Amino acid sequence: GQKTDTDVYVKTRQKEFNYPQGETNNLTTYEGTGGIAVGGGLRRLLIAWALDDLSKLPFSDDVTAESRVLMRRNIGERVRALAPFLIYDDDPYIIVADNGRLYWMIDAFTESGSYPYSRHYPAGRESVNYIRNSVKVLIDAYDGTVNFYVFDAQDPLIGAYRATFPALFRDSSEMPADLRAHVRYPQTLMEIQGQVYGLYHTHNAKAFFQREDLWSVASQVSLRDGKREVEPLEPYFVLMQLPGEQTANEFVEILPFTPANRNNMIGWIAGRSDGAAYGTLIAYNFPKSRLIDGPMQIEARIDQNAQLSSQITLWSQQGSRVRRGNLLVIPLGRALLYVEPIYLQAERSPMPELRLVVLATQDRLGYGQNFEEAMTSLFGEAAQPKIARAGSEDGAKQESSAAPGSNAAAAQASPTPSPPAATAAEQQRDSQRLVDQALADLEEYQRLTAQGKLGEAGQKLESAKRNLEEARRQRQKSP
């Protein structure tokens, strides 16, 4: 694991703790093949000397010749001992194989600080001007087996390392399919690419050299220990359908941008993780003729809400600390949904408690004690995000807004007789029913995602989107 820093002896005469069971503990014996055999005599003495355990190991009756010592159990230390010439992502993640075994996956990078005519950027503790996510590392969490899989065979640096250590690396095709499904776009790489793209998105040479169109990674407000801090957003993962793509739901990493020294959003990039699209990066630009609220503007709207700000102030005066979670900007259909959790942490408690969820669109803001209440607060009233739709029964429409990076389509429709209008009360009931169904679909989406049933979860998310879009149309029709 990430904090298992001690060496342990297994297959000894003493049973090993497994998990608590009632008033007793369930015990087990290590069944893996990892570790180094202790042996006897001189070998045991040498191991005790190497592990600085001379006062215990040579004299222990529980440790036998068949016992094994597990060392370098910290996954960061383990991979760096095997391949110190690579740098590693700071966010390893654990996955479950189809057979129930646990594995850690770590993104590894080749890097250099001497690539000609290139600017340096920070990558962890290094300053680099060349970086490629050429390797994925899999670590068996039970026996510590480590495998390095090459995902970028065109990288000349990894080619040199493979020639030097031919037994260390494997081809990406050799990774088991159930584990390959958990490969994701690396966060460290996207953070660096975001910094670079803020300048190099410019296509006009004059604007490039005069720095007329600089972008910055969007910022957010955080409250930690009562102090208000402004910090850049970190890339975050969502399941969504990318604009203009046919795939219903993809696991993508998102990073929003604002113009330099301004707070409105100007675009976002998405790193794709699924199937053949893995490793590709897509950029979406908002039209410059429209102002789209950025995260800091949403934060300001939260601060300006009288009820929210007074509640946060009250909590801060009662011996507790208010923590504002990461603000997520989620593209949803033709709109953006902003989500921010707010936590409350008692002074003597290490565990924050979720107290509020704040949701916002371009012109609406709602909140509640949980996501369901926040959804009802946001969509349960007449005023809705202004996504204008007009047309006739034959499906012709004129839309005043469009998805990021696309143009609004317009079509003139000839007037046709309309059916009798429903009463306002009926429209309200229909709209509320659709919102309730969307909430139920989102709950199912969260449950199925936690169970790893991403296909079924994607269907529920699509159903929720359709119901919310229909609810929005119902609200816009109401008098």
N, C-alpha and C positions, 0 to 999 in steps of 0.2 A: 504494500500500500504506500500512501504518501507520507505516513507518519510512523511506520513500523521501523524504528531505528535500532532495535536490539537484536542480538543473535539469540537463537533458541536451539535447544537440543530436542530431537524427536526420536521416536522408536526406542524410548527408554523403558525401564521397569515401572515408571510412574505414568499413570494415565494423564491425558491432556484434556484441559477444559474445552468443552464444545459450546454449550449454551445453558442458561439456567432453566430448570424444569421443576416447577412447583417449589418445594422447600429444599430440594437438592439440585445438583448440577449434572447435566448430561456430559459424560466423558467419552473420549474417543482415542484412537491411536492413528498417527499419521500414516497415510497409505500412499503418499507420493514417492517419486523417485529423485526429488531434488535434494540438494545439500551434499555434504562431503562426509564419507564414512569416518567415524572416530577411530576405529581400529583399537589397537592396544599398544602398550609399552611406549616405545620411542615416538610413534606416530601421535598418540594421545598427548604426549608431553609437548611435541612441536605445535599441535593445534592449540593447546592451552597457552603456549607462549605467544603465538600469533594473535590470539583473541584476548590477550591480557587477562587470562582466567587461571593463572597458576595456583591460586589459593583454593579453587573448588574442583575443577575438572579432574585433575589427577587423582583425587581422593574420593570421588563420588561413586557410591555403589549402584546408583540408579542408572548410570550411563554404562552401556555395554559396548562390546566391539562392533555390534551391528547398529548401534545408534548413529544418527547423522546430525551434523550441525548445519543449520540454515543461516547463512550470512548474506550481507548486502540485501536485506529485505525491503529497504526503501527503494521504490522503483526509479526515482531520479538518480540516486547513487548507483544503482545497478546498471542502467543503460550508459551512464557516463563512464563507468569502469570498463565497459565493453567497447564503446565507440566514442572516445573523448574528442574526436575530430569533428563530430557533428554538434549542432546546437539543438535544443529541444523546446517544444512549446511548454508554457507554464501551466497549461490546463489539461492534464491527462484526464481521460474519462473511462469509466468502467462499463463493460458491456456483458451481456449474458448470451452465451452460445445456445444453439438449439438443444444441446445435451445438458444444459443447466450449469455448465462450468463458467466461472467468471474470468474475464480477461481485462487487462488494462491496455488502452491504446494511446500511444503518444506520437504526435507529429514531430518528425526530425527534419532538419534543414542543413543543406550545405550552404556555406557563406564565405564571403571574402571581403576584405576592406581595400583591395588593390585593383578593382576592375577599372580600366581606363575611362576617364572623362565621365565619371558618375558621382552623384552626390551621396553623401553618407547619411544614414538614418539609424536611429537606435533600434536594436533587436535584442530585447532582454538586457543582458549586461554587455553586449557587443555593439560596436558601431560598424555597420556594414554598408556596402554599396552594391552588393550582389547577394541574392538569397533565393533559394529554390526549395520547395517542399518535396524533396526527392524520395523520402523514406517514411514509411509508417512502421512503428514498432509495436509488436504485440507481446504482452507479458502474461503468462499463465499465473493467476493470482494464488493458486494453490501450491504449485511446485516450483514457480519462479522461472520456468522455461522462457527464453527470450528469442524472438525471431524478428529480423529486420527485412522488410519487404520494400523493394525498389518500385516506386510509382512514376518516376520520371527518368527513364532510361537514356534520354537525350542530354541529360545534365553531364557535362564533361568532368566535373569534379567527382560525382558519384561513380562515373566510369573509372576514374583513376583509383578511387578507394576500392572498388570491386576487384580491380586487377591486383591490388596489393593484398586484399583479404578476401579471396574468392569463396571461402567457406562461411563468411559472415552474412552475406546478403542472399536473398531469394527474389525471384521475380514476383510481381504483384499477382500474376495469374495463379500462383501457388497458395495464396491466402484462401482459407475456406470461405465458401459463398456466404454462410450465415454470419461470419465476422466481417466479410467485405461489405455487407449491407450497412454496417455501422460507420463506415469511413465518412468523414465530414470535412468540409472546407476549413482549413486551420485558422484560428483566430489571430495568431501572431502575424501570419502572412497578410491577412486582410487589413490589420491595423497599419502595417507598413505601406501596403498598396494604397490605402486611403490617404495617407500623408502625401504620397507621390502624385496620386490622381488629382489632388486639390490644385496642382499647377498644370500637370500635363494633360488634363482634359481639354485644354485650349487648342483649337485647330488653327486659329489665325496667328501668323508669325508675329505681327506687330503687337497684338494683344498679349501674346506670350512673353515677349521680351520686355514689354512695359508693365507687366504684371497687372493688367487691367481686369482680369476675370478670375481672381483667386478664389478658391473654395476652401472651407475649413470643415473638419469633422464637427457635426452638430454637438452642442454642449447641453448639459443638464444640471439641475440644482440638486445637491445632496445635503441632508442634515445629519451630522454625526457629532455626538456629544454636545448638542446644542449649537454647533457652529454651522453656518451656511457656507457651502463651498460650491463653486462652479467647476465642473470637470467635463472632459470630452466623453461622449457616449462610447461605450465599448460595443463591438459587433455582437449581435445576438441572433439566435436561431428561431425560426418560425416554420410552421407548415402552411403553405399558401400556394395559390396558382399565380404564377408570374404573368403580368400583362402581356397579351399576345401569344402566350404559350398554350398548347393543347393539353399538357399534362395536368390532371385535376389538382393534385397536391404534390408539392415538392418540399423537401427539407432544405431550406436555404438559410444563408447567413446574411444579415442586412446591416448596412452602415449608412445613415443619412448624412447629408451635407447641407451647409448653409453658405451663402457668400461670405467672404472674409469681412469681419467686423460688422456683420449684420445677423439678424436672428431668424429671418424667414427661410424656409426650406427651398432649396434649388434643385435637389436631385438626391438619388440614393443608388448604391450599388448592391448587387446580390451575388453571392458566391454559391454556386450550385454543388450539390453533394450526391445526387442520385444517378445511378446507371451510367450511361455513356456521357452524360452531361457533366460528370464529376470534374471539378477543377476549373470550370469556365466561369468567367466573371461577366456580368451584364450591368451596364449603367443605364439609368433612367433619368431623364431631365424633365423638370417641370417647365412649362412655358413661362418666359420672362414677363409676359403680359399679365400674369395672375400672381397674386401674393398668397403663398401657402404658409400657414403657421408652422414655425419650427418648434423644437422642444422647449427652448427658453421662453417663447411666447405662450406656450401652453402652461409652463411653470408659472408665468406671470398671471395668467388667468386663474390658476389655482390659488395663488397668493391673494388675488383681488376678490375672491369669493368670500363674502362676509362670514358665512357660517363655517366654511372650512378653516379660514385663517383664525377665527376665534376659538374653534375647537382645538386646533394645533397649539395655539398659545396657552389654552387652559391645561392641556396635557403636559406641556413643558414646565408648568409651574407647580405640578403635583409630585415632584420627586421622580419623574420618569423622563425618559429621553425619546424624542420623536425621530424616527429614521424614515427618510423618503427613499423608496426603492428606485430601481432603474426605470426610467421612462422609456416605454416601448412605442415605436411608431410602426404600425402594422397596416400595410396596404390591404384594403378590403373592398373588392369590387372596384367602383369608380371613386372611392373616397379613401381617406386615411382615418384609422382609429388609433387614438393615443391612449395608452394604459399606464397608470402609475399606482403601485401599491404604497400604502403608508403604514408603517409599523410603530408599535409602542413597546419600549423596553424598560422594565423596572430597573432601578439602580443596582439591586442585588441579584438580578436575574441575567444569565448570559443568553437567554433565548428571547429574541424579539417576537411579538405577537402581532399578527395582521389585524389591523383595526378598520382600515378604510381602503376601498378600491376606487380610484378616480378614473373615469372614462371621458374622453372628449372627441369631438369632431371639429370640423372647420369653424362652426358657429354655435356649437352646443357643448355643455359640460354637465355631467351627472356623476353622482357618487353614491356609495352605499357601504354597508358593513361587509359585503361580499360581492362577488362578480355579478350574481343574479340581481341583487338590489341595484347595483350600479347600472346594469343594462336597462332595468325598468325605469330608473330615474332618467336615463338618457333618451330612451325611445318611447317612453310611456306617455308623452305629452304631444300636443299638436305640432309645435315647431320642430322641424326636422332639417337635416343638412340639405342645402339648396342644390340638389342635383335635378335640374329641370328636365322634365320629360313631357312631350306633347305628341299626339298622333291619333290615328283612327284604328278601327278594329282590324284593318288589313296589315297592321304592324309597322307602318311608316312612322318615323319618329324624328324629332329635331332635338338634339342634345346640346346644352350650353356648356358642358364640361366633358373632359375626356380623361382617359387613364394617362399616367405619366408617360411621356415620350410619344404619345399618339396625338392625332388631330381629331377634333370634334367632327362627327359626321352630321350632315344636315340633309333632310328630305322634306319636301313640301307635301302635305297630305290634303286631299280634298275632303271637305266636311261630309260626314255621314250621320244619319239619325242616331242618337244615343239612347240607350235604354233608360227607363225611369231611374232616377237617382235614389240611392239608398239613404235612409235617414242618418243623421249625424250619430245617433246612438248605435245604430247597426254598424256603421263604419268604425266607430270606436271599439265595439266588441270584436269585430273581425281583426282589427289591427292588434288589439291586446292578445287575441288568440294566437296570432302569428308570432308575436314577441315571446309568448310563453313557450310555443313550440321550438323557437330558436334557442331559448335558454335550455330546454330539455336536450336538444341536439348538442349544445356546447358541453353540457355535463357528460353526455355519453362520449363526446369527443375526448374529454380529459380522461375519462375512465379507460377508454380503449387505447389511448396513447400510453398511459401508464402500464398497460398490459402488453405493449409492444405490437398491438394489432393496428398498424398504421394505415392499412388499406381501408378497413372498416371505419377507422377514425376520420380518414379523409372524406368518406361519404357523408358522415355526420356533419363535418364542417361545411361541406357544400350545401347540405340541406339547411343549415343555419343561415348561410349567406342568402339563399333564395328566399327564406322566410322573412329575413330582415329587409331585403329589397322590396318584397311585396308589402310589408308593413309600412315602409317609407312611402310607397305609392298610394297606399290607402290613406295615410295621413295627409298627403298633399291634395288628395281629392276632397277631403273634408272641408266644410265651409268655414 
